[in-house]
Amino acid sequence: MTNSRHVLTLLLVASDASWAQGQSPSSLLGVSLSQSKGSASLGVPMQIVVLLTLLTVLPAVIMTVSPFLRITIVLHFLRQALGTQGTPSNQVLIGLALFLTLLIMQPVVSEMYHKGWEPLEEGQVTWQQAFDDGSKPLQAFLIRYVREKDVRLFLDLSHTPAPQRPADLSLTVLVPAYVLSELKTGFQIGAVLFLPFLVIDLVVASVTLSIGMVQLPPVMLSAPFKILLFVLVDGWNLVVGSLVRSFYQT
């Protein structure tokens, strides 16, 4: 919190210095915010507040409107099915999910940049027009993986009439519907991953009970067999490859 205040103070001082030198701070990060097409300009303090707010909500946006949600759920279920406790660590799983998300979302982010940010940076459109144009590729991506049942649910909850085309759906309906759809998909994949390891647990438990070995818990005895099976079938390659391909087959 203290570091954020220091950064904010430095930015304000820099803006005051530019005013003292006769330079109007009409841009932030290369984006001109001067008055254009009837829109009022924003002051530098307000620009900084908006920027810090966007940076604050950025992690939540990445986790909810991207493949990051499905990937993290599947990897969590996989670790639970293997019974390896904290291995791989949360940092490793999140890092892997983040890089896979960047790989999948790269075309969408690039299209959003060209349609929304570049015209705004050149001063050709307003903030609202840039947001509308830049959000269209994201809307198209969400529509590909959202379920009609979830969309209908949020249309009913928000008392919004059904649009004529899927492309007319607003983000306020698409985003929560996409989250529900991804949660269901992630849990379905996780349940399928659990089945072969559950069979190993049942077999090991049956054998240990039949020979009267009750000193060691069956979960501890079955862990090496589950890890060995996962390594022999090259499980990481299969799981990661299937996850990435699931976003290209729709």
Salt bridges, closest charged atoms under 4 A:
GLU111 OE2 - LYS115 NZ 2.91
GLU118 OE2 - HIS114 ND1 3.17
GLU148 OE2 - ARG152 NH2 3.01
ASP150 OD2 - ARG147 NE 2.87
ASP168 OD1 - ARG165 NH2 3.03
GLU182 OE2 - ARG70 NH2 2.74
ASP201 OD1 - LYS226 NZ 3.41
